[in-house]
């Protein structure tokens, strides 16, 4: 069962992270196209970074709970850097480093922003009462034998690394 929320994000019981990320990137490009006349204006270079945060927030909407894979991170970075290069008037063949372009616009990497958002959400969950369902999900233990191989990443493991 798929539902479409007010910002175009798809939600589902068995949500596919690839589809969610693609939808968010598409939403970000739509927002970028609405603001492209401001982004291409040569007189407002410094303000462009602040305008890009509007596009970034539409891309990262509800990203706190995404099960993000490496391919998703690469897709987010590619989309954002394409927008940044467009704003700066730089072509890919000009071979200007991405880090320098982000510094020019005073922007952080989208992956570090994603991680900060996830950690902020996690801190909110940790402050909740013990009887809240979200807090119970962190402490939930599956019954039965664990399958062979590397253990799955869990919130409990993340909690230990964040608190130290």
Backbone as a ProteinNet text record, in pm:
[ID]
protein_1_A
[PRIMARY]
XXXXXXXXXXXXXXXXXXXXXXXXXXXXXXXXXXXXXXXXXXXXXXXXXXXXXXXXXXXXXXXXXXXXXXXXXXXXXXXXXXXXXXXXXXXXXXXXXXXXXXXXXXXXXXXXXXXXXXXXXXXXXXXXXXXXXXXXXXXXXXXXXXXXXXXXXXXXXXXXXXXX
[TERTIARY]
84.5	0	87.9	81	160.7	73	128.3	59.8	156.3	103	183.7	157	261	237.7	245.5	234.6	221.5	346.7	463.6	584.1	627	541.7	570.9	648.1	666.1	739.7	648.8	700.5	621.6	643.9	537	545.5	481.7	535.1	483.3	522.4	450.8	487	620.5	639.2	765.5	840.4	871.2	928.2	1063.7	1079.6	1203.5	1286	1404.4	1484.2	1528.8	1553.5	1594.1	1484.1	1360.8	1248.4	1227	1243.4	1225.6	1330.7	1455.3	1562.6	1541.7	1505.2	1479.8	1366.4	1262.6	1149.8	1194.2	1275.2	1321.7	1413.8	1499	1587.2	1503.8	1402	1313.1	1243.7	1200.5	1137.1	1235.8	1361.8	1464.8	1490.5	1491.9	1511.4	1393.6	1273.6	1157.7	1172.1	1213.4	1234.9	1346.7	1452.9	1565.1	1519	1436.2	1387.3	1302	1228.5	1149	1238.8	1357.5	1447.5	1565	1566.8	1683.1	1714.5	1616.3	1645	1726.2	1701.7	1781.7	1920.3	1927.1	2055	2150.5	2099.9	2186.3	2219.9	2165.8	2194.4	2336.3	2421.1	2562.9	2583.2	2484.9	2502.1	2483	2427.9	2393.7	2461.3	2593.3	2665.5	2655	2673.9	2674.4	2535.3	2432.5	2295.8	2254.4	2319.9	2284.2	2297.6	2399.7	2416.6	2298.1	2245.9	2127.9	2004.1	1994.8	1883	1892.9	2015.8	2035.1	1987.1	1991.7	1942.7	1793.1	1720.5	1577.9	1559.5	1642.5	1637.1	1680.4	1786.9	1838.8	1735.9	1663.1	1562.7	1449.5	1417	1313.3	1365.5	1495.4	1554.2	1561.7	1601.9	1625	1502.6	1386.9	1264.4	1240.6	1222.1	1197.4	1311.4	1432.4	1545.6	1599.9	1552.3	1601.9	1580.6	1479.4	1446.4	1473.1	1537.9	1569.4	1673.5	1658.2	1768	1862.6	1953	2034.2	2147.2	2157.6	2266.2	2370.5	2484.6	2592.9	2549.2	2471.2	2424.2	2334.5	2254.9	2168.6	2250.5	2356.2	2443.1	2508.8	2554.6	2618.2	2518.3	2394.8	2292.4	2262.2	2254.3	2230.3	2344.9	2468.1	2583.5	2589.7	2563	2567.6	2462.2	2342.1	2235.8	2271.1	2319	2351.5	2467.5	2570.8	2685.1	2651.1	2558.7	2513.3	2446.2	2365.4	2299.6	2402.1	2500.5	2602.9	2684.9	2722.6	2799.4	2716.8	2588.9	2500.1	2495.5	2483.6	2477.1	2605.1	2720.9	2848.8	2887.3	2812.7	2844.8	2967	2991	3107.4	3060.1	3128.2	3098.6	3184.4	3141.6	3215.9	3353	3360	3487.3	3588.3	3543.3	3635.4	3722.2	3682	3757.1	3786.9	3688.8	3699.5	3653.4	3732.5	3695.2	3562.9	3486.2	3356.4	3372.6	3477	3499.7	3515.9	3588.1	3607.1	3476.8	3392.4	3263.1	3172.7	3172.9	3090.6	3140.9	3272.1	3326.8	3288.9	3289.6	3252.9	3110.1	3019.9	2879.6	2850.6	2955.6	2941.9	2841.8	2856.6	2767.2	2843.2	2777.2	2831.4	2794.4	2865.3	2833.7	2696.1	2616.6	2479.6	2477.8	2581.8	2587.2	2611.5	2694.5	2715.9	2588.7	2513.4	2385.3	2286.4	2284.2	2198.4	2233	2361.6	2403.5	2367.6	2385.1	2346.3	2197.2	2116.5	1971.9	1934.7	1999.9	1971	2009.7	2124.8	2167.7	2075.6	2029.6	1936.7	1807.6	1755.5	1634.4	1658.4	1773.8	1806.5	1812.6	1868.8	1870.9	1729.5	1640.1	1500.2	1439	1466.7	1413.3	1467.6	1595.5	1654.4	1592.2	1545.4	1484.8	1339.9	1280.1	1139.5	1124.6	999.9	968.5	989.6	1015.7	1042.5	921.2	801.4	682	640.8	710.9	681	721	642.3	668.1	799	838.4	963.4	1081.9	1074.9	1181.7	1185.8	1068.9	1063.6	1126.3	1116.6	1175.3	1326.8	1389.8	1534.9	1574.7	1496.2	1528.9	1473.5	1398.6	1332.5	1434.7	1415.7	1503.6	1423.8	1475.7	1411.8	1436.7	1337	1352	1408.8	1475.2	1529.1	1677.8	1732.7	1876.4	1910.9	2026.4	2076	2136.4	2111.5	2169.9	2321.6	2388.8	2533.5	2572.5	2697.1	2748.3	2760.1	2792.4	2810.8	2678	2677.5	2552	2498.7	2367.7	2305	2332.3	2335.2	2348.9	2220	2232.8	2114.7	2126.2	2015.2	2015.2	2094.4	2088.9	2160.1	2309.8	2363.4	2504.8	2537.8	2450.7	2471.5	2466.2	2378.2	2363.3	2492.7	2562.9	2687.8	2794	2799.8	2901.4	2871.3	2743.9	2707.5	2733.3	2703.9	2716	2860.4	2954.7	3094.5	3171.4
-118.7	0	123.5	204	325.4	446.8	543.3	671.1	781.7	892.7	1006.1	1120.6	1167.5	1276.4	1411	1519.7	1652.1	1700.4	1642.1	1685.2	1586.9	1490	1398.6	1275.3	1254.1	1139.1	1018.2	903.2	781.8	710.3	667.1	593.6	458	359.6	225.7	143.2	33.9	-57.8	-123.2	-162.2	-220.4	-119.1	-3.3	108.8	72.6	100.1	76.5	204.2	195.7	316.1	377.7	293.3	347.5	434.5	386.7	463.3	591.1	584	702.9	808.2	765.7	860.1	920	837.5	888.3	990.5	963.4	1056.9	1187.9	1180.4	1301.9	1382.1	1313.2	1384	1453.3	1385.2	1445.1	1568.5	1559.9	1674.6	1790.2	1757.2	1860.3	1929.4	1851.8	1911.6	2002	1962.3	2048.8	2181.3	2175.3	2297.4	2380.4	2314.1	2383.8	2456.8	2391.5	2454.1	2577.5	2574.9	2692	2810.7	2781.1	2887.3	2912.6	2849.6	2857.3	3000.5	3084.6	3224.3	3295	3262	3319.7	3256.5	3125.4	3056.1	3100.8	3137.2	3176	3325.2	3401.7	3544.6	3563	3630.3	3647.7	3741.1	3824.6	3923.9	3867.8	3749.9	3699.9	3565.7	3557.5	3431.7	3380.4	3464.7	3419.4	3375	3442.1	3407.1	3273.5	3233.3	3108.1	2989.3	2989.8	2880.8	2870.5	2983.7	2982.5	2936.1	2974	2927.1	2776.9	2726.8	2583.5	2505.1	2565.5	2495	2468.8	2552.3	2528.9	2403.5	2388.6	2269.8	2147.4	2163	2051.8	2002.7	2094.4	2051.6	1974.2	2008.3	1930.9	1793.2	1782.1	1651.3	1564.7	1622.6	1544.7	1534.7	1573.5	1565.2	1421.1	1400	1268.6	1169.6	1218.2	1128.6	1067.2	1111	1061.6	911.6	858.9	717.6	635.1	692.4	615.8	509.9	389.9	292.6	319.6	414.9	465.6	367.7	334.8	251	339.3	281.4	357.8	414.6	337.8	386.7	509.3	509.4	624.1	748	729.9	842.9	900.1	812.1	857.3	934.9	884.3	952.9	1091.3	1102.1	1231.8	1328.5	1279.4	1365.8	1410.8	1320.4	1357.2	1462	1443.6	1540.1	1677	1678.7	1807.4	1875.7	1800.6	1862.4	1911.3	1845.5	1894.6	2030.5	2042.6	2170.8	2277.7	2240.7	2336.5	2383.9	2292	2331.6	2424.2	2395.1	2479.8	2620.6	2629.6	2760.5	2840.2	2771	2839.7	2863.5	2805.7	2821.4	2740.9	2631.2	2546.1	2417.4	2378.4	2251	2142.1	2019.2	1906.2	1895.3	1928.1	1918.9	2026	2126.8	2227.9	2172.3	2056.6	1982.8	2066.7	2139.2	2214.9	2122.7	2110.3	2018.7	2057.7	1957	1978.8	2051.5	2016.9	2078.9	2230.6	2274	2417.3	2488.4	2422.2	2482.1	2492.7	2388.5	2394.5	2503.2	2520.3	2626.5	2764.1	2779.7	2907.2	2945.6	2846.1	2871.5	2853.5	2821.9	2799.7	2688.9	2574.6	2460.1	2342.6	2266.6	2140.5	2030.6	1919.7	1803.5	1750.4	1707.7	1663	1538	1455	1334.3	1371.1	1470.8	1512.6	1576.6	1647.4	1703.9	1591.7	1490.6	1374.1	1306.4	1287.8	1224.4	1309.5	1440.4	1528.9	1520.1	1517.5	1506.1	1374.8	1266.7	1136.3	1133.1	1190.7	1194.3	1282.7	1393.4	1480	1405.3	1331.8	1253.2	1144.7	1080.5	974.7	1029.9	1149.1	1210.8	1239.9	1279.9	1300	1169.2	1061.2	930.7	890.3	914.3	877	954.3	1076.1	1155.8	1117.9	1036.9	999	910.6	903	816.4	670.6	586.7	445.4	370.8	420	349.1	390.2	484.5	525.9	413.9	393	282.7	298.3	423	445.7	403.5	436.5	399	247.3	184.7	38.7	-30.8	30.8	-29.3	-40.1	54.5	50.5	-68.3	-95.5	-201.4	-337.8	-346.4	-471.1	-577.8	-699	-810.1	-918.6	-966.9	-1075.1	-1206.5	-1291.1	-1422.5	-1518.4	-1623.6	-1724.4	-1707	-1798.6	-1797.7	-1692.3	-1632.4	-1533.4	-1605.6	-1558	-1624.6	-1606.3	-1690.1	-1681	-1551.7	-1510.9	-1392.8	-1273.1	-1160.7	-1037.7	-993.9	-949.6	-901.7	-780.3	-766.6	-652.4	-526.5	-413.3	-286.3	-260.5	-223.1	-199.1	-63.5	-14.4	111.7	96.6	-22.5	-43.5	-25.8	-80.5	-65.2	81	152.2	293.9	375.5	334.8	405.2	400	286.2	273.9	365	377.6	461.3	609.3	647.2	787.6	834.4	749.7	791	796.4	729.8	731.2	845.2
0	0	0	-104.4	-116.3	-92.2	-24	-5.5	-45.2	-89.1	-131	-34.9	33.4	127.9	56.8	132.9	72.8	0.8	26.3	-42.9	-151.3	-181.8	-290.1	-248.3	-118.4	-69.3	-65.4	-106.2	-102.8	29.1	91.1	216.5	195.9	263.3	247.3	367.2	387	493.3	459.8	335.4	291.2	204.8	263.5	189	130	3	-68.3	-57.6	2.8	23.8	-108.7	-210.8	-340.4	-400.4	-393.5	-448	-368	-235.9	-152.2	-185.2	-201.8	-233.1	-372.3	-469.8	-604.3	-604.9	-527.7	-518.3	-455.5	-350.4	-283.4	-376	-453.1	-546.6	-654.4	-703.5	-803.9	-746.1	-621.3	-555.3	-541.6	-508.5	-498.9	-631.5	-740.6	-873.6	-910.7	-873.4	-899.9	-825.9	-699.5	-620.9	-683.9	-730	-793.4	-919.4	-999.4	-1123.1	-1094.3	-982.6	-945.1	-911.1	-856.2	-810.5	-904.6	-1022.4	-1110.3	-1154.4	-1165.9	-1204.8	-1096.6	-969.8	-861.7	-854.8	-879	-872.5	-982	-1097.4	-1208.5	-1208.3	-1114.2	-1104.3	-1050.9	-1126.1	-1091	-970.8	-938.1	-832.3	-692	-679.4	-545.8	-515.7	-536.8	-518.4	-374.8	-275.9	-136.5	-92.7	-140.1	-101.7	-163.2	-271.5	-337.4	-244	-158.9	-63.1	31.8	72.8	161	84.5	-42.3	-123.4	-147.5	-162.8	-183.3	-61.5	57.7	176.7	166	94.4	69.5	-15.5	-117.4	-203	-123	-45.4	34.6	134.7	197.5	294.8	228.3	103.9	34.2	-5.6	-31	-62.2	62.8	173.7	295.6	386.5	335.8	415.7	460.8	588.9	649.7	628.5	606.3	581.3	709.6	823.4	951.3	966.5	901.8	918.5	793.2	693.7	573.5	604.1	550.2	556.3	438.8	455	344.6	311.8	182.9	133.5	65.4	37	-26.1	-160.8	-237.3	-367.7	-351.7	-242.8	-216.3	-183.9	-105	-70.5	-195.5	-283.9	-408.4	-493.7	-502.6	-582.5	-524.4	-391.4	-327.1	-355.3	-342.3	-367.2	-513.4	-605.3	-747	-781	-729.3	-757	-700.2	-575.4	-514.4	-585.9	-622.2	-686.7	-827.5	-894.8	-1024.7	-1007.2	-902.4	-874.1	-837.2	-754.5	-711.6	-831.2	-919.2	-1038	-1127.5	-1138	-1217.9	-1158.5	-1025.6	-960.1	-979.8	-978.6	-992.4	-1137.8	-1231.3	-1372.5	-1413.3	-1343.8	-1369.6	-1435.4	-1541.9	-1608.7	-1546	-1558.4	-1504.8	-1571.6	-1699.7	-1771.8	-1727.9	-1651.8	-1598.8	-1486.9	-1435.1	-1333.5	-1209	-1161	-1036.9	-924.5	-816.2	-707.9	-641.4	-605.2	-540.3	-407.5	-335.5	-204.4	-218	-319.7	-341.4	-376.4	-455.9	-491.2	-369	-285.4	-163.5	-69.3	-60.6	23.9	-29.3	-160.7	-222.7	-186	-178.5	-145.1	3.7	80.5	225.7	255.7	186.6	203.9	263.5	348	397	298.9	307.7	225.8	265.4	168.5	195.2	283.8	275.5	357.6	503.6	530.4	669.3	725.4	642.4	686.6	716.4	631.5	653.9	786	813	938.2	1059.3	1048.4	1159.9	1187.6	1080.2	1098.3	1166	1125.1	1184.2	1331.7	1364.2	1505	1588.9	1531.9	1604.6	1634.3	1535.3	1555.5	1659.9	1655	1750.6	1893.1	1909	2042.9	2091.7	2001.1	2039.7	2088.8	2020.3	2058.9	2195.2	2219.3	2348.7	2464.7	2440.3	2546.9	2575.2	2490.6	2510.1	2633.5	2680.7	2794.5	2755.9	2854.5	2828	2773	2799.4	2751.4	2610.6	2546.6	2408.9	2313.3	2207.6	2115.8	2040.4	2009.9	1937.3	2023.8	2150.4	2242.8	2260.6	2261.7	2275.9	2155.3	2037.1	1916.8	1928.8	1997.4	2014.6	2100.8	2204.3	2299	2259.4	2151.4	2111.8	2074.4	2122.2	2089.3	2020.6	1910.8	1837.5	1910.4	1908.3	1969.4	1866.6	1915.5	1826.2	1804.2	1726.2	1699.9	1595	1613.8	1518.9	1399	1276.4	1159.5	1155.4	1077.1	1062.5	992.8	1015.1	946.6	1039.8	980.6	1057.5	1115.4	1242.1	1300.3	1225.8	1221.3	1156.9	1238.3	1170.1	1241.6	1316.6	1441.4	1523.4	1590.4	1639.5	1714.3	1843	1903.6	2029.2	2006.9	1899	1867.1	1842.8	1772.2	1744	1873.2	1965.7	2092.6	2171	2167.6	2239.8	2180.9	2047.7	1984.3	2002.1	2008.6	2024.7	2166.7	2265.2	2404.5	2452.1	2382.4	2427.1	2368.6
[MASK]
++++++++++++++++++++++++++++++++++++++++++++++++++++++++++++++++++++++++++++++++++++++++++++++++++++++++++++++++++++++++++++++++++++++++++++++++++++++++++++++++++++

